[in-house]
Amino acid sequence: MTSWCFGIVTDVQHKSKADDAAYVTTLDRLERAVADWNEHEPSVSFIVNAGDTIDGGDTVADSTADMANVLDRFAKATSPVYHVLGNHCHKNNPAAREQLGLPECGYRSRVVNGWTFVFLDTTELSLLLEYPEGHPVKAEVEAYLKAHPLNSRPEMLDYNGGVTRTQLAWLEGTLAAADCGRRVIVFCHHPLYPCAGLEAMTAWNAGEIRGVLDKHRGKVHSVFSGHHHPGAYHFAGGVHYVVAKAMLSFPEESAYSIAHLDNDAGTLRLDGRGTAQADMLLKSGVAFSE
């Protein structure tokens, strides 16, 4: 298949019991986005939900109900939906991974039409999950925070997180095994590049993750994330770092995308749907310019 496409949305952040109507009406905006993806020609091969599916309710019951409502809307999609964990997914919601149909580790990869898609879990190394005593990740979180205490660096905040050593090794192995030229696209909730305005929003160990990406710089085309609601773009080491705009933050316009991939040219054209998300043409190894 020479030319094909997939959908992207992030930070739906639905909350049914919210004073701000924007959190309530994200369900309507998501429903319209799903209808758009379903009707698009050519059809989207899959949809990526890049985290913060819900805002997090005041109780576990509220979070559970909010997640169910959002997933009901995603269930109307005629294409597979790949979910990424975000910090708000875990708020009063210990069953977030199970609800989103994720394996216990929360990260995985898929090969579609000659491209490798990597989905990271930047909430695994964090204070967002309650690991039981004796759990190896709990010990790793404690050791990381001892070496890098909260508020010791801009990104060391309790709503951020990172990847474990195991996940980092998995990423290294996945990229090493990818035999596809510059056709790897990475998704994660927390941004990986601390460009202007993002210093307090990046993953705790974003530098280590970028170090792995840099080792395979001839393979990685782009990284898509959410978390920073206004969105952002940076180009470094031959990689496009795109922070998609949050659906939550644009109640009148909405914000989601359809990404068109050209296998021959190695390009990704981001078709912004809703007037908030900008159109972008991301060429292989070349910085985007408007």
C-alpha positions as CSV (number, residue, x, y, z in Angstrom):
1,M,0.0,0.0,0.0
2,T,1.6,3.2,-1.2
3,S,-0.5,5.8,0.6
4,W,-2.6,5.2,3.7
5,C,-3.7,7.0,6.9
6,F,-4.5,6.7,10.6
7,G,-6.2,8.9,13.2
8,I,-4.7,10.7,16.2
9,V,-6.3,12.3,19.2
10,T,-5.0,13.1,22.7
11,D,-6.2,14.5,26.0
12,V,-9.9,13.9,25.6
13,Q,-9.9,14.2,29.4
14,H,-13.6,13.6,29.9
15,K,-15.1,14.3,33.4
16,S,-18.9,14.0,33.7
17,K,-19.1,15.7,37.1
18,A,-17.1,18.9,36.3
19,D,-18.0,22.5,36.7
20,D,-16.3,23.4,33.4
21,A,-18.6,22.2,30.5
22,A,-15.5,21.6,28.3
23,Y,-14.8,18.4,30.3
24,V,-18.3,17.1,29.9
25,T,-18.7,17.9,26.2
26,T,-15.5,16.1,25.1
27,L,-17.7,13.1,24.6
28,D,-19.7,14.9,21.9
29,R,-16.4,16.1,20.2
30,L,-15.0,12.6,20.3
31,E,-18.1,11.1,18.9
32,R,-17.9,13.6,15.9
33,A,-14.2,12.7,15.5
34,V,-15.0,9.0,15.4
35,A,-17.7,9.6,12.8
36,D,-15.2,11.6,10.7
37,W,-12.6,8.8,10.9
38,N,-15.2,6.2,9.9
39,E,-16.4,8.2,6.9
40,H,-12.9,9.2,5.7
41,E,-11.7,8.0,2.3
42,P,-9.4,6.2,2.2
43,S,-10.4,4.6,5.5
44,V,-8.1,5.1,8.5
45,S,-6.1,1.9,9.3
46,F,-6.2,2.6,13.0
47,I,-6.7,5.4,15.6
48,V,-4.2,6.4,18.3
49,N,-5.5,7.8,21.6
50,A,-2.3,9.4,23.1
51,G,-3.4,9.5,26.7
52,D,-5.4,11.3,29.4
53,T,-8.6,9.6,28.2
54,I,-10.3,10.9,31.3
55,D,-9.6,13.7,33.7
56,G,-10.1,11.5,36.7
57,G,-13.2,11.6,38.9
58,D,-13.5,12.4,42.6
59,T,-14.1,8.7,43.3
60,V,-13.1,5.4,41.8
61,A,-16.7,4.9,40.7
62,D,-16.7,8.2,38.9
63,S,-13.4,7.5,37.1
64,T,-14.7,4.0,36.1
65,A,-17.9,5.5,34.7
66,D,-16.1,8.3,32.8
67,M,-13.7,5.8,31.2
68,A,-16.6,3.5,30.2
69,N,-18.4,6.5,28.6
70,V,-15.3,7.4,26.6
71,L,-14.6,3.8,25.5
72,D,-18.2,3.5,24.4
73,R,-17.5,6.3,21.9
74,F,-14.2,4.8,20.7
75,A,-16.1,1.4,20.3
76,K,-18.0,3.0,17.4
77,A,-14.9,3.3,15.4
78,T,-14.6,0.9,12.5
79,S,-10.8,0.7,12.9
80,P,-8.7,-0.6,15.8
81,V,-7.9,1.9,18.5
82,Y,-4.5,1.9,20.2
83,H,-4.6,3.5,23.6
84,V,-1.6,5.2,25.4
85,L,-1.6,5.7,29.1
86,G,-1.6,9.3,30.4
87,N,-1.2,10.6,34.0
88,H,-4.9,11.5,34.3
89,C,-5.9,7.9,33.3
90,H,-4.7,6.8,36.7
91,K,-6.5,9.3,38.9
92,N,-8.8,7.4,41.2
93,N,-8.6,4.7,38.7
94,P,-6.5,1.7,39.6
95,A,-7.9,-0.4,36.8
96,A,-6.8,2.0,34.0
97,R,-4.6,-0.6,32.2
98,E,-7.3,-3.2,32.2
99,Q,-10.0,-0.8,31.0
100,L,-7.8,0.3,28.1
101,G,-7.1,-3.3,27.1
102,L,-3.4,-2.9,27.7
103,P,-1.0,-5.6,28.7
104,E,0.3,-5.4,32.3
105,C,3.5,-3.7,31.1
106,G,1.5,-1.0,29.2
107,Y,3.8,-0.7,26.2
108,R,3.9,-2.5,22.9
109,S,4.6,-2.1,19.1
110,R,2.8,-2.9,15.9
111,V,4.0,-3.2,12.3
112,V,1.5,-1.8,9.8
113,N,2.1,-1.4,6.1
114,G,5.8,-1.4,6.4
115,W,6.0,1.1,9.3
116,T,6.8,0.2,12.9
117,F,4.6,2.0,15.5
118,V,6.0,2.0,19.1
119,F,3.7,2.9,22.0
120,L,5.5,3.8,25.2
121,D,4.2,4.0,28.8
122,T,5.6,7.1,30.4
123,T,3.5,6.6,33.5
124,E,5.2,3.3,34.4
125,L,8.1,4.9,36.4
126,S,6.0,7.4,38.4
127,L,4.0,8.1,41.5
128,L,0.8,7.7,39.5
129,L,0.4,4.0,40.2
130,E,0.3,2.3,43.6
131,Y,2.8,-0.6,43.3
132,P,2.6,-3.2,46.1
133,E,5.5,-3.6,48.5
134,G,8.2,-5.8,46.9
135,H,7.2,-4.9,43.4
136,P,10.4,-4.3,41.3
137,V,9.0,-1.1,39.7
138,K,8.2,0.3,43.2
139,A,11.8,-0.2,44.2
140,E,13.0,1.4,40.9
141,V,10.7,4.4,41.4
142,E,12.0,4.9,44.9
143,A,15.6,4.7,43.7
144,Y,15.0,7.1,40.9
145,L,13.4,9.7,43.2
146,K,16.2,9.3,45.7
147,A,18.6,10.3,42.9
148,H,16.3,12.8,41.3
149,P,13.9,14.2,44.0
150,L,10.6,15.9,43.1
151,N,11.1,19.5,42.1
152,S,14.9,19.1,41.7
153,R,14.5,19.6,38.0
154,P,11.7,21.2,35.9
155,E,10.3,17.9,34.8
156,M,10.4,16.2,38.2
157,L,6.8,16.8,39.1
158,D,4.3,14.3,40.4
159,Y,2.1,14.5,37.3
160,N,5.0,13.4,35.1
161,G,6.7,10.0,34.8
162,G,9.1,8.0,32.8
163,V,10.0,4.5,31.5
164,T,11.6,1.8,33.5
165,R,15.0,0.2,32.7
166,T,13.1,-2.8,31.4
167,Q,11.0,-0.7,29.1
168,L,14.1,1.2,27.9
169,A,15.8,-2.1,27.1
170,W,12.6,-3.2,25.3
171,L,12.6,0.0,23.2
172,E,16.3,-0.6,22.3
173,G,15.5,-4.1,21.2
174,T,12.4,-3.0,19.2
175,L,14.3,-0.3,17.3
176,A,17.3,-2.7,16.7
177,A,14.9,-5.2,15.2
178,A,13.1,-2.7,13.0
179,D,14.2,-3.1,9.4
180,C,12.3,-0.4,7.6
181,G,14.5,2.6,7.0
182,R,13.2,5.8,8.6
183,R,9.8,4.4,9.2
184,V,9.4,4.1,13.0
185,I,6.8,6.3,14.7
186,V,6.8,6.6,18.5
187,F,3.8,7.5,20.6
188,C,3.8,8.4,24.3
189,H,1.8,10.7,26.5
190,H,4.6,12.9,28.0
191,P,6.7,14.9,25.5
192,L,10.3,13.8,25.0
193,Y,11.9,17.0,24.0
194,P,12.1,20.0,26.4
195,C,11.6,22.8,23.8
196,A,10.3,26.2,24.9
197,G,7.4,25.9,27.3
198,L,7.8,22.1,27.8
199,E,10.5,21.9,30.4
200,A,7.9,21.1,33.1
201,M,5.9,18.7,30.9
202,T,8.5,16.2,29.6
203,A,9.0,12.6,30.8
204,W,11.3,12.2,33.8
205,N,13.9,10.4,31.9
206,A,13.2,11.8,28.4
207,G,16.9,12.3,27.9
208,E,17.6,8.6,28.2
209,I,14.7,7.8,25.9
210,R,16.0,10.2,23.3
211,G,19.4,8.6,23.7
212,V,18.0,5.3,22.6
213,L,16.2,7.0,19.7
214,D,19.4,8.8,18.7
215,K,21.2,5.4,18.5
216,H,18.7,4.5,15.8
217,R,18.4,8.0,14.2
218,G,18.2,6.6,10.7
219,K,15.1,4.6,11.6
220,V,12.9,7.0,13.7
221,H,10.7,9.3,11.7
222,S,8.7,11.1,14.4
223,V,7.5,11.1,18.0
224,F,3.9,12.1,18.8
225,S,2.8,13.0,22.4
226,G,0.2,14.9,24.2
227,H,0.1,16.3,27.8
228,H,1.0,19.9,26.8
229,H,-2.5,21.1,25.7
230,P,-1.5,24.0,23.4
231,G,0.7,21.6,21.3
232,A,4.3,22.1,20.1
233,Y,6.8,21.1,17.5
234,H,10.5,20.5,17.5
235,F,13.0,18.9,15.2
236,A,16.2,17.3,16.5
237,G,18.5,14.5,15.4
238,G,16.5,13.9,12.2
239,V,13.3,13.3,14.3
240,H,10.1,15.2,14.3
241,Y,8.8,15.8,17.9
242,V,5.1,16.6,17.6
243,V,3.0,17.5,20.6
244,A,-0.6,17.2,19.5
245,K,-3.2,19.7,20.7
246,A,-5.6,18.6,23.4
247,M,-9.2,17.9,22.3
248,L,-10.3,19.1,25.8
249,S,-8.8,22.6,25.4
250,F,-10.7,23.5,22.2
251,P,-14.4,23.1,23.0
252,E,-15.6,25.2,20.1
253,E,-13.1,24.0,17.5
254,S,-12.1,20.5,18.6
255,A,-8.6,19.1,17.9
256,Y,-7.7,15.8,16.3
257,S,-5.9,14.6,13.1
258,I,-5.7,12.2,10.3
259,A,-2.1,11.3,9.4
260,H,-1.5,10.4,5.8
261,L,1.6,8.3,5.1
262,D,3.3,8.0,1.7
263,N,5.4,4.9,1.7
264,D,7.3,5.9,-1.5
265,A,8.2,9.4,-0.3
266,G,8.5,8.5,3.4
267,T,6.4,11.5,4.3
268,L,3.7,12.0,6.9
269,R,1.1,14.7,6.2
270,L,-0.8,15.7,9.3
271,D,-4.3,16.8,8.3
272,G,-5.6,18.8,11.2
273,R,-9.4,18.3,11.8
274,G,-11.2,20.8,13.8
275,T,-9.8,24.2,13.2
276,A,-7.4,24.0,16.2
277,Q,-5.0,21.4,14.9
278,A,-2.6,22.7,12.2
279,D,-1.7,20.9,9.0
280,M,1.9,19.7,8.7
281,L,4.0,17.9,6.1
282,L,6.7,15.9,7.9
283,K,9.4,14.8,5.4
284,S,11.9,12.1,6.3
285,G,14.8,13.7,8.2
286,V,13.9,17.3,7.2
287,A,12.6,19.9,9.6
288,F,9.0,21.1,9.1
289,S,8.6,24.8,8.0
290,E,5.3,26.5,7.5
